Amino acid sequence: MNDKLINLMADLQEEETMKMVEELIASGTDPVTILDDARRAMEVVGKRFEQCEYFIPDLMMAGEILQGITKMVKPRIKQAQGAGKKGRVLVGTVAGDIHDIGKDIVTFMLDVSGYEVLDIGIDVPVETFVEKTREFKPQVLALSGFLTLAFDSMKKTIEALVAANLRDGLKIMIGGGQMDDEVRKYVRADAYGKDAVAAVNLCREWIGG
């Protein structure tokens, strides 16, 4: 864990953060380690937002820094991982919720871990989840939500998948700020993942890789 990198990113020091990432890559630092530090920094940013120290523009800035780091380390992680997809994962933030930072980190981590990922965005209607599940035929569906109102949206989404006969054989995980195992039981998902690493581990458990 690189505390300096975490602090620079959490403090939204974009130029200094990117320079340090370049130096770490040049020195041969494992790109997965760099990404994990970026994840830790985003957790700090999230806490500062919850405590009203940061606001929406700060979240957007943090997201831009994360995207910059992603572009730098992603090719190197893929080179280390090798080619070949391990399975399909559909990802989206449920209806009524526009939070995307956590979803984007999960999408990235699944992608570089070798899964074919379709991210269908934020505030996704129930019908779109059903349509994309039918078209993409994922083995895993990852439902993201930060707000408590996402609970019912997740529940309705899963009920709609059952009604459309798309639930059998489909593993569903949930994640986000207010989510926990009690919410998982309420919405009838298969698992709750507390972060992107947990999401990857669940996919490995369910579909290999």
C-alpha positions in Angstrom: 0.0 0.0 0.0 1.4 3.4 -1.1 0.1 6.0 1.4 1.6 8.9 -0.6 -0.3 7.9 -3.8 -3.5 7.3 -1.8 -3.3 10.7 -0.1 -2.4 12.6 -3.3 -5.4 11.1 -5.1 -7.8 11.5 -2.2 -6.7 15.2 -2.0 -7.5 15.5 -5.7 -4.0 16.5 -6.6 -4.4 15.3 -10.2 -1.0 16.4 -11.7 1.0 15.0 -8.8 -1.0 11.8 -8.8 -0.5 11.1 -12.5 3.3 11.9 -12.2 3.6 9.5 -9.3 1.7 6.7 -11.2 4.1 7.2 -14.2 7.1 6.9 -11.8 5.6 3.7 -10.2 5.0 2.1 -13.6 8.5 3.0 -14.8 10.0 1.5 -11.6 8.2 -1.8 -12.3 5.5 -1.6 -9.6 2.7 -4.1 -10.1 -0.1 -2.3 -11.9 -2.7 -4.2 -9.9 -1.2 -2.7 -6.7 -1.5 0.8 -8.2 -5.1 0.2 -9.0 -5.8 -1.1 -5.5 -4.3 2.1 -4.1 -6.6 4.1 -6.4 -9.5 2.1 -5.0 -8.5 2.9 -1.5 -8.2 6.6 -2.4 -11.7 6.5 -3.9 -13.0 5.0 -0.6 -11.5 8.0 1.2 -13.2 10.4 -1.3 -16.5 8.6 -0.7 -16.2 9.0 3.0 -15.4 12.7 2.7 -18.5 13.1 0.5 -20.6 11.3 3.1 -19.3 13.7 5.7 -20.0 16.7 3.5 -16.3 17.6 3.2 -16.5 16.9 -0.6 -19.3 17.7 -3.0 -20.4 16.5 -6.5 -17.7 18.4 -8.4 -15.1 16.8 -6.1 -16.5 13.3 -6.9 -16.3 14.2 -10.6 -12.7 15.3 -10.3 -11.9 12.0 -8.4 -13.6 10.1 -11.2 -11.5 11.9 -13.8 -8.3 11.1 -11.9 -9.3 7.4 -11.7 -10.0 7.3 -15.4 -6.5 8.7 -16.1 -4.9 6.1 -13.9 -7.1 3.4 -15.6 -5.8 4.4 -19.1 -2.2 4.1 -17.9 -2.4 0.8 -16.0 -5.0 -1.2 -18.0 -2.8 -2.2 -20.9 -0.1 -3.4 -18.6 -2.6 -5.5 -16.5 -4.0 -7.1 -19.7 -0.5 -8.0 -20.9 0.1 -9.8 -17.6 -3.3 -11.5 -17.7 -3.1 -12.7 -21.2 -5.9 -12.9 -23.8 -9.2 -14.8 -23.6 -12.4 -14.0 -21.9 -13.6 -16.1 -18.9 -17.3 -15.3 -19.0 -19.9 -12.5 -19.4 -21.0 -10.0 -16.8 -23.7 -7.4 -17.1 -23.3 -4.4 -14.9 -25.6 -1.4 -14.2 -26.9 1.1 -11.6 -30.6 0.5 -11.0 -33.5 2.9 -11.7 -33.6 6.0 -9.6 -29.8 6.0 -8.8 -27.2 7.9 -10.7 -24.1 6.9 -8.8 -21.4 5.5 -11.0 -18.0 5.6 -9.3 -18.3 2.3 -7.6 -19.9 0.7 -10.7 -17.1 2.0 -12.9 -14.4 0.5 -10.6 -16.2 -2.9 -10.6 -16.5 -2.8 -14.4 -12.8 -2.0 -14.7 -11.7 -4.7 -12.3 -13.8 -7.3 -14.0 -12.5 -6.3 -17.4 -8.9 -6.5 -16.5 -9.5 -9.8 -14.7 -10.5 -11.3 -18.0 -14.3 -11.1 -18.1 -16.4 -9.8 -20.9 -18.3 -6.9 -19.3 -21.3 -4.9 -20.6 -21.8 -1.8 -18.5 -25.3 -0.4 -19.3 -24.9 2.8 -17.2 -26.8 4.5 -14.5 -30.5 4.9 -13.7 -31.3 1.8 -15.7 -35.0 0.9 -16.0 -36.1 -2.6 -15.1 -37.1 -3.3 -18.7 -33.6 -2.5 -19.9 -32.1 -5.0 -17.5 -34.4 -7.6 -18.9 -33.7 -6.7 -22.5 -30.0 -6.6 -22.1 -30.0 -9.9 -20.1 -31.9 -11.5 -22.9 -29.5 -10.1 -25.6 -26.1 -10.4 -23.8 -26.8 -13.7 -22.0 -24.5 -13.0 -19.0 -23.6 -15.6 -16.5 -23.5 -12.9 -13.8 -25.6 -9.7 -13.3 -24.1 -7.0 -11.1 -26.7 -4.5 -9.7 -25.2 -1.3 -8.3 -26.9 1.2 -6.1 -25.8 3.8 -3.5 -29.2 5.1 -2.2 -31.7 3.3 -0.1 -34.3 3.8 -2.9 -32.2 1.4 -4.9 -33.4 -1.5 -2.7 -36.9 -1.6 -4.3 -35.4 -1.0 -7.8 -33.2 -4.1 -7.3 -36.1 -6.1 -6.0 -38.3 -5.2 -9.0 -35.5 -5.9 -11.4 -34.9 -9.4 -10.1 -38.7 -10.0 -10.0 -38.9 -9.0 -13.7 -36.1 -11.4 -14.6 -38.0 -14.2 -12.9 -41.2 -13.2 -14.8 -39.2 -13.2 -18.1 -37.8 -16.7 -17.3 -34.3 -15.3 -17.3 -33.4 -16.0 -13.6 -32.5 -19.7 -13.8 -28.8 -20.1 -14.2 -28.1 -16.4 -13.7 -26.1 -15.4 -10.7 -26.9 -11.9 -9.3 -24.7 -9.8 -7.0 -25.5 -6.4 -5.5 -23.2 -3.7 -4.3 -23.1 0.0 -3.3 -23.0 2.4 -0.4 -26.1 1.2 1.6 -26.0 -2.4 0.6 -25.4 -5.3 2.9 -26.5 -9.0 3.3 -29.9 -8.0 4.7 -30.6 -6.1 1.5 -29.4 -9.1 -0.5 -32.1 -11.2 1.2 -34.8 -8.6 0.6 -34.1 -8.3 -3.1 -33.4 -12.0 -3.5 -29.9 -11.7 -5.0 -27.3 -14.4 -4.7 -24.6 -12.4 -3.0 -23.5 -9.0 -1.7 -20.1 -7.7 -2.7 -18.6 -5.0 -0.5 -16.1 -3.8 -3.1 -14.7 -4.5 -6.6 -12.3 -7.1 -5.3 -15.3 -9.0 -3.8 -17.1 -8.7 -7.2 -14.2 -10.3 -9.0 -13.9 -13.1 -6.4 -17.6 -13.9 -6.7 -17.2 -14.2 -10.5 -14.3 -16.5 -10.1 -16.4 -18.6 -7.7 -19.4 -18.7 -10.0 -18.0 -18.9 -13.5 -14.3 -19.6 -13.1 -11.1 -17.6 -13.9 
